[in-house]
C-alpha cells in the first residue's frame, strides 16, 4: 500500500497542489488541504484502487476537500464578524443607556412601592432576597412586588406606545416605533 501511495504522490502531488493553490490563493491552506487529501487517499486506498480513472477520482477528493475548506472558513469568518460587531462591554453599555433614557422614566411613574422595588433590584443590582431584608418584608412579598412592578411597567409602556402583542404576549412589530412618550 505504501508503494501505491508513494506512486500517487509522485505522479499527482504537484498537479493537485497547483489546483488547490489556484482555488485557495493561500499556500499554507493549500498544504493543509493537500495533506487532508492524502489522508483520505490512504484511508480509502481500496476505493482508490477500484477507480476507473484515477486522476478523475483524485480531483473529486480534492474538490470535496476544497469545499470543506471554504465551508469551514465561512463559519469561522461569520463567527468572528459576529464577535467583532459588539463586545460584552458595549452590550452592557447599550443596555444601561436604554434603561436610563427609555425605561427609567416609565419606572418613575409607578406607585412608590413598585418603583422602589424595581429600581433597587434592576438598577442597583440587589437581589430580591436582599430587597426583602432592606424593606423589612417577606421574601415572597418582595418577589411579588417586583413581579407586579414589572407587570405595571409593561402596561405603562404598552399603553403609551400602543404596541400590540400576540396571543403569547410577545410584542408585534409596529410601523411607528417612535411613540414620543416618556
TAGI-V992483 format. One record per residue. N is the residue number from 1. PHI is phi in degrees with one decimal (NA if undefined). OMEGA is omega as a letter, one per 20 degrees, with the letter a starting at -180 (NA if undefined). Layout:
n={N | N}
phi={PHI | PHI}
omega={OMEGA | OMEGA}
//
This chain:
n={1 | 2 | 3 | 4 | 5 | 6 | 7 | 8 | 9 | 10 | 11 | 12 | 13 | 14 | 15 | 16 | 17 | 18 | 19 | 20 | 21 | 22 | 23 | 24 | 25 | 26 | 27 | 28 | 29 | 30 | 31 | 32 | 33 | 34 | 35 | 36 | 37 | 38 | 39 | 40 | 41 | 42 | 43 | 44 | 45 | 46 | 47 | 48 | 49 | 50 | 51 | 52 | 53 | 54 | 55 | 56 | 57 | 58 | 59 | 60 | 61 | 62 | 63 | 64 | 65 | 66 | 67 | 68 | 69 | 70 | 71 | 72 | 73 | 74 | 75 | 76 | 77 | 78 | 79 | 80 | 81 | 82 | 83 | 84 | 85 | 86 | 87 | 88 | 89 | 90 | 91 | 92 | 93 | 94 | 95 | 96 | 97 | 98 | 99 | 100 | 101 | 102 | 103 | 104 | 105 | 106 | 107 | 108 | 109 | 110 | 111 | 112 | 113 | 114 | 115 | 116 | 117 | 118 | 119 | 120 | 121 | 122 | 123 | 124 | 125 | 126 | 127 | 128 | 129 | 130 | 131 | 132 | 133 | 134 | 135 | 136 | 137 | 138 | 139 | 140 | 141 | 142 | 143 | 144 | 145 | 146 | 147 | 148 | 149 | 150 | 151 | 152 | 153 | 154 | 155 | 156 | 157 | 158 | 159 | 160 | 161 | 162 | 163 | 164 | 165 | 166 | 167 | 168 | 169 | 170 | 171 | 172 | 173 | 174 | 175 | 176 | 177 | 178 | 179 | 180 | 181 | 182}
phi={NA | -63.2 | -66.3 | -64.3 | -65.5 | -60.9 | -64.0 | -63.3 | -59.7 | -61.7 | -79.5 | -123.2 | -62.7 | -66.0 | -64.7 | -67.8 | -63.0 | -63.8 | -63.0 | -64.8 | -61.4 | -61.9 | -84.2 | -93.5 | 59.9 | -145.0 | -68.2 | -65.3 | -66.1 | -60.3 | -62.8 | -63.2 | -65.7 | -61.5 | -62.1 | -60.1 | -61.0 | -72.2 | -64.4 | -64.3 | -62.6 | -63.5 | -66.5 | -116.0 | -59.2 | -63.3 | -71.1 | -61.9 | -65.6 | -85.7 | -65.1 | -70.3 | -123.2 | -61.5 | -59.5 | -60.7 | -64.4 | -63.4 | -66.4 | -63.5 | -62.7 | -63.8 | -60.1 | -64.2 | -65.5 | -65.9 | -60.1 | -61.3 | -58.5 | -68.7 | -63.3 | -67.2 | -65.3 | -62.3 | -63.9 | -64.8 | -64.1 | -59.5 | -63.9 | -65.5 | -63.2 | -64.1 | -65.8 | -74.0 | -61.3 | -149.6 | -84.8 | -62.8 | -63.8 | -66.8 | -62.0 | -61.7 | -63.4 | -63.6 | -61.6 | -63.7 | -63.3 | -61.5 | -62.6 | -65.5 | -89.8 | -109.1 | -93.7 | -58.1 | -58.9 | -70.4 | -60.6 | -65.6 | -84.7 | -75.1 | -56.6 | -50.3 | -63.1 | -74.2 | -59.3 | -61.6 | -60.8 | -71.0 | -61.9 | -68.9 | -77.9 | -91.9 | -102.1 | -96.7 | 55.6 | -105.1 | -67.5 | -66.9 | -65.8 | -67.8 | -60.2 | -58.6 | -65.4 | -64.1 | -91.3 | 58.1 | -128.4 | -71.1 | -61.2 | -65.8 | -65.5 | -66.1 | -61.0 | -63.0 | -63.2 | -65.5 | -63.6 | -64.8 | -60.0 | -65.3 | -64.9 | -66.6 | -62.6 | -60.5 | -60.6 | -58.2 | -65.6 | -66.0 | -68.9 | -69.2 | -96.3 | 53.6 | -74.6 | -110.6 | -126.8 | -82.3 | -67.8 | -95.6 | 90.8 | -79.4 | -67.1 | -100.0 | -59.2 | -121.5 | -72.9 | -96.4 | -90.4 | -95.6 | -80.2 | 75.9 | -108.5 | -164.0}
omega={a | r | r | r | r | r | r | r | a | a | a | a | r | a | a | r | r | r | a | a | r | a | a | a | a | a | r | r | r | r | r | a | r | r | r | r | a | r | r | r | a | a | a | a | r | r | r | r | a | a | r | r | a | a | r | a | r | r | r | r | a | r | r | r | r | r | r | r | a | r | r | r | r | r | r | r | r | r | r | r | r | a | a | a | a | a | r | r | r | r | r | r | r | r | r | r | r | a | a | a | a | a | a | r | r | r | a | r | a | r | a | a | r | r | a | a | a | r | a | a | a | a | r | r | r | a | r | r | r | r | r | r | a | a | a | r | a | r | r | r | r | r | r | a | r | a | r | r | r | r | r | r | r | r | r | a | a | r | a | a | r | r | r | r | r | a | r | r | r | r | r | a | r | a | a | a | a | a | r | r | r | NA}
//
